């Protein structure tokens, strides 16, 4: 409705979004104003108005839905052994993502062999992430305290970029003291 008292308000958005400008002015005779809401995260954000003028108008919040972009990468999400030194295993998530890091469920079927560095092993050693699914999990095991890298070698033909990730295996508390060998300090003297 173009005939109203002059209206001014500040704008706010939820989530990771940004709004520009952060305040608006609608002079009498102006029916609308355009603002820009940007976000690199796939999410639903709410845009709210807080009036800074004194009019009888009421504010109605609105929502903006940001959807993921096209799939561009398959990411091994970094992980750690959940109980340092006790479980010797970690669940590792592998996700299909867009260029902003959002998980994407609409993508070509992706298959790959899974490799790991160091003393670790992974199960399964090959994965498939079908269209409609954004991720799969594997289990990495290791009995050595070390940081290993989990890699993917695509066996399908999607052309998605494989991004390796690390898994941290942490030494637990000392349980035993083991003497490997002992040598007398000098012949005829006591060892301490």
C-alpha positions in Angstrom: 0.0 0.0 0.0 1.7 3.2 -1.1 -0.1 5.6 1.3 1.3 5.1 4.8 3.3 7.2 7.3 7.1 7.2 6.8 8.4 3.9 8.1 12.0 3.1 9.3 13.4 -0.2 10.6 16.5 -2.2 11.2 16.9 -5.6 9.7 18.3 -8.8 11.2 18.7 -12.3 9.8 19.2 -15.7 11.6 21.8 -18.3 10.9 25.0 -17.5 8.9 23.3 -15.0 6.6 24.1 -11.4 6.0 21.6 -8.6 5.1 22.3 -5.4 3.2 21.4 -2.7 4.0 20.9 -3.2 7.7 18.3 -0.5 8.0 15.6 0.7 5.7 13.4 3.8 5.2 10.1 3.7 3.4 8.9 7.3 2.8 5.2 7.9 2.3 4.2 6.9 -1.2 6.8 4.1 -1.4 5.4 0.6 -1.5 8.5 -1.5 -1.1 12.3 -1.6 -0.7 14.7 -4.2 -1.9 17.3 -5.7 0.4 19.9 -8.4 -0.3 20.3 -11.5 1.9 23.4 -13.6 1.2 24.6 -16.8 2.7 27.1 -19.5 1.8 25.5 -22.1 4.0 22.5 -24.1 2.9 19.8 -23.2 5.5 16.5 -21.4 6.0 17.0 -18.0 7.5 14.4 -15.6 9.0 14.5 -11.9 8.1 13.0 -9.7 10.8 12.2 -6.0 11.0 12.5 -3.8 14.2 10.7 -0.5 13.7 12.7 2.6 14.5 9.9 5.0 13.6 6.5 5.4 15.3 3.8 4.1 12.9 0.8 1.8 13.4 2.3 -0.7 10.9 3.1 -4.2 12.2 6.2 -6.2 11.2 5.8 -9.6 9.6 9.1 -11.7 9.4 9.9 -13.5 6.2 12.1 -16.5 5.4 14.7 -17.1 2.7 15.8 -20.6 1.8 19.3 -21.2 0.6 19.9 -24.5 -1.1 23.2 -26.3 -1.7 25.0 -25.7 -5.0 26.0 -28.6 -7.3 28.2 -31.3 -5.9 31.9 -30.5 -6.5 33.8 -32.5 -4.0 33.9 -35.6 -1.8 35.4 -34.8 1.6 36.9 -37.1 4.3 35.9 -35.3 7.5 38.7 -35.1 10.0 38.1 -37.4 13.0 39.7 -38.5 16.3 39.7 -41.7 18.2 36.8 -41.2 20.7 38.5 -42.6 23.8 42.3 -41.9 23.6 44.3 -45.1 23.8 41.4 -47.4 24.5 39.2 -48.1 21.5 41.9 -48.0 18.7 39.1 -47.1 16.2 37.4 -44.0 14.9 34.3 -43.6 12.8 35.1 -41.4 9.8 32.4 -39.7 7.8 32.8 -39.1 4.0 30.5 -36.4 2.6 29.6 -35.1 -0.9 29.7 -31.3 -0.7 29.3 -28.2 -2.8 32.0 -25.6 -3.2 30.8 -23.8 0.0 31.1 -27.0 2.1 27.4 -27.8 2.2 26.4 -31.5 2.2 24.7 -32.3 -1.1 22.3 -35.3 -1.5 21.6 -34.7 -5.2 24.7 -35.9 -7.1 25.8 -38.6 -9.4 26.5 -42.0 -7.8 30.1 -41.8 -6.4 32.3 -44.9 -5.8 35.9 -45.0 -4.6 38.6 -47.1 -3.0 39.7 -45.9 0.4 43.3 -45.7 1.4 45.1 -44.8 4.6 48.6 -44.0 5.6 50.7 -45.1 8.6 49.8 -48.3 10.6 46.1 -47.8 10.3 43.5 -49.9 8.4 40.0 -48.9 7.2 36.8 -50.9 6.7 35.3 -51.0 4.2 38.1 -50.4 1.7 35.7 -49.2 -1.0 32.6 -47.0 -0.7 29.6 -46.0 -2.7 27.6 -42.8 -2.0 24.4 -43.2 -4.1 22.4 -40.2 -5.4 20.0 -39.2 -2.6 22.6 -39.8 0.1 25.0 -37.2 1.2 27.4 -39.3 3.2 28.7 -42.7 4.3 30.8 -43.8 7.3 33.8 -46.0 7.5 35.9 -47.2 10.5 39.6 -46.5 10.8 41.6 -48.7 13.3 45.1 -48.3 14.6 47.2 -49.5 17.5 49.8 -46.8 17.2 49.4 -43.2 18.4 49.7 -41.3 15.1 47.9 -39.0 12.7 47.0 -40.8 9.5 45.5 -39.6 6.3 42.4 -41.2 4.7 42.4 -40.9 0.9 39.8 -41.6 -1.8 40.5 -42.9 -5.3 37.4 -42.5 -7.5 36.3 -45.7 -9.3 33.2 -44.0 -10.8 33.3 -41.2 -13.4 31.7 -38.3 -11.6 34.8 -36.0 -11.7 34.1 -34.8 -8.2 37.3 -33.7 -6.4 38.4 -36.0 -3.6 39.6 -34.2 -0.5 41.6 -36.3 2.0 41.2 -36.0 5.8 43.1 -36.9 8.9 42.3 -39.3 11.7 44.1 -38.8 15.0 44.9 -41.8 17.2 46.1 -40.7 20.7 48.2 -42.6 23.1 46.5 -43.7 26.3 47.8 -43.5 29.8 50.8 -45.7 30.6 49.8 -49.1 31.7 53.2 -50.8 32.2 56.8 -49.9 32.6 58.9 -52.4 30.6 62.7 -52.8 31.0 64.1 -53.8 27.7 67.7 -54.6 29.0 70.0 -53.7 31.9 73.7 -53.5 32.0 75.9 -53.3 35.1 77.4 -49.8 35.3 81.0 -51.0 36.0 82.3 -54.4 36.9 82.1 -55.0 40.7 79.8 -52.0 41.4 76.2 -52.0 42.4 73.5 -51.2 39.9 70.9 -48.6 40.8 
